[in-house]
Amino acid sequence: MANEIKLDIFEVLEKVAAAKKKSDKISILRKYESFGLRTILQGCYNPAVQLKLPEGVPPYTACDPHNAPSSLLRKARDMQYFVGKKADDLGALKRETMFVSLLEAVHPKDALVVLQMKDKKPFKGISSALVKEAFPSIMPPD
């Protein structure tokens, strides 16, 4: 079996935005399902998930797209520090410093995805109903 190519989260979202049919969008989301993708979609579309970070874009320096030290697929685990009890346990300065570090460690387009998710701005071509159909476990019940 050939190795499946791993796409960055921004690449998956671009593929979904380009797809015309709802069934194709769901297929793409499911094909590239990962903890990171589910985390980003849940953070953006689930109203129960509120990140404890200020609105807007913090001052950060985007890394070189061809030499990103990490990927959002790996760094998605750090989202736990921006929501819920773990966020409460950190001081605001520490939490915001960690957030800036995350933005600076991933591909610049993935950093923009994180910022869009943080401010709950829907991704092009993706509705909360689509996310709920693709991944019902990350959305609140009706």
C-alpha positions as CSV (number, residue, x, y, z in Angstrom):
1,M,0.0,0.0,0.0
2,A,1.4,3.4,-1.0
3,N,1.8,6.1,1.7
4,E,-1.1,8.5,1.8
5,I,0.0,12.1,1.2
6,K,-0.6,14.2,4.2
7,L,-1.9,17.7,3.3
8,D,-1.6,20.7,5.6
9,I,-4.9,21.8,7.0
10,F,-5.1,24.9,4.9
11,E,-4.7,22.6,1.8
12,V,-7.6,20.5,2.9
13,L,-9.8,23.6,3.4
14,E,-8.8,24.9,0.0
15,K,-9.9,21.6,-1.6
16,V,-13.2,21.7,0.2
17,A,-13.8,25.3,-0.9
18,A,-13.1,24.3,-4.5
19,A,-15.5,21.4,-4.4
20,K,-19.0,22.2,-5.8
21,K,-21.1,19.4,-4.4
22,K,-21.9,18.8,-0.8
23,S,-21.1,15.1,-1.1
24,D,-17.6,16.0,-2.5
25,K,-16.9,18.4,0.3
26,I,-17.8,15.7,2.9
27,S,-15.7,13.1,1.1
28,I,-12.7,15.4,1.2
29,L,-13.1,16.2,4.9
30,R,-13.4,12.5,5.7
31,K,-10.5,11.5,3.4
32,Y,-8.1,13.9,5.1
33,E,-9.6,13.5,8.6
34,S,-7.0,14.1,11.4
35,F,-7.0,15.3,15.0
36,G,-5.8,18.7,13.8
37,L,-8.6,19.1,11.2
38,R,-11.3,18.1,13.6
39,T,-9.9,20.4,16.2
40,I,-9.9,23.4,13.8
41,L,-13.4,22.7,12.6
42,Q,-14.7,22.2,16.2
43,G,-13.1,25.4,17.3
44,C,-14.6,27.3,14.5
45,Y,-18.1,25.9,14.3
46,N,-19.0,24.5,17.7
47,P,-20.5,27.4,19.7
48,A,-19.6,25.6,23.0
49,V,-15.9,25.9,22.2
50,Q,-14.7,29.4,23.2
51,L,-11.0,30.1,23.1
52,K,-9.7,32.3,26.0
53,L,-7.8,34.6,23.7
54,P,-8.4,38.2,22.7
55,E,-10.1,38.9,19.4
56,G,-8.0,40.0,16.4
57,V,-4.6,39.3,15.2
58,P,-1.8,39.3,17.8
59,P,1.6,40.6,16.8
60,Y,3.6,37.6,15.4
61,T,6.2,36.9,12.7
62,A,5.1,34.4,10.1
63,C,7.7,31.7,9.4
64,D,9.1,30.9,6.0
65,P,6.5,28.7,4.3
66,H,9.1,26.3,2.9
67,N,10.8,25.9,6.3
68,A,8.0,25.8,8.9
69,P,9.4,24.3,12.2
70,S,6.2,22.3,12.7
71,S,2.8,21.7,11.2
72,L,-0.7,22.4,12.5
73,L,-1.3,18.7,12.3
74,R,1.2,18.3,15.1
75,K,0.6,21.6,16.9
76,A,-3.2,21.1,17.1
77,R,-2.7,19.4,20.5
78,D,-1.6,22.7,21.9
79,M,-5.2,24.0,21.4
80,Q,-6.1,22.5,24.8
81,Y,-4.2,25.3,26.4
82,F,-6.5,28.0,25.0
83,V,-9.9,26.5,26.1
84,G,-11.4,25.2,29.3
85,K,-9.6,24.4,32.5
86,K,-6.1,24.2,31.1
87,A,-6.5,27.7,29.7
88,D,-7.8,28.9,33.1
89,D,-4.7,27.4,34.8
90,L,-2.4,29.5,32.7
91,G,-2.1,33.2,33.1
92,A,-3.3,35.4,30.2
93,L,0.2,36.4,29.3
94,K,1.5,32.8,29.2
95,R,-1.5,31.7,27.2
96,E,-1.1,34.5,24.7
97,T,2.6,33.9,24.4
98,M,2.0,30.2,23.7
99,F,-0.6,31.1,21.1
100,V,1.9,33.4,19.3
101,S,4.5,30.6,19.4
102,L,2.0,28.3,17.7
103,L,1.3,30.9,15.0
104,E,5.0,31.3,14.4
105,A,5.8,27.6,14.2
106,V,3.3,26.6,11.5
107,H,3.0,27.4,7.8
108,P,1.8,31.0,7.4
109,K,-1.5,29.8,5.7
110,D,-2.2,27.5,8.6
111,A,-1.5,30.4,11.0
112,L,-4.3,32.3,9.2
113,V,-6.5,29.2,9.5
114,V,-5.9,29.3,13.3
115,L,-6.7,33.0,13.5
116,Q,-9.9,32.5,11.5
117,M,-10.9,29.6,13.8
118,K,-10.2,31.6,16.9
119,D,-12.5,34.4,15.9
120,K,-15.1,31.9,14.6
121,K,-15.1,33.2,11.1
122,P,-16.4,30.3,8.9
123,F,-14.2,28.9,6.2
124,K,-15.1,29.4,2.6
125,G,-17.5,26.7,1.4
126,I,-17.9,25.1,4.8
127,S,-21.1,25.5,6.9
128,S,-21.7,24.2,10.4
129,A,-24.3,21.8,8.9
130,L,-21.6,20.4,6.6
131,V,-19.2,19.9,9.6
132,K,-22.0,18.3,11.6
133,E,-22.7,15.9,8.7
134,A,-19.0,15.0,8.2
135,F,-18.1,14.8,11.9
136,P,-21.2,14.6,14.1
137,S,-19.2,13.9,17.3
138,I,-17.5,17.3,17.3
139,M,-20.7,19.3,17.1
140,P,-23.4,19.8,19.7
141,P,-26.6,17.7,19.4
142,D,-29.7,19.4,17.9
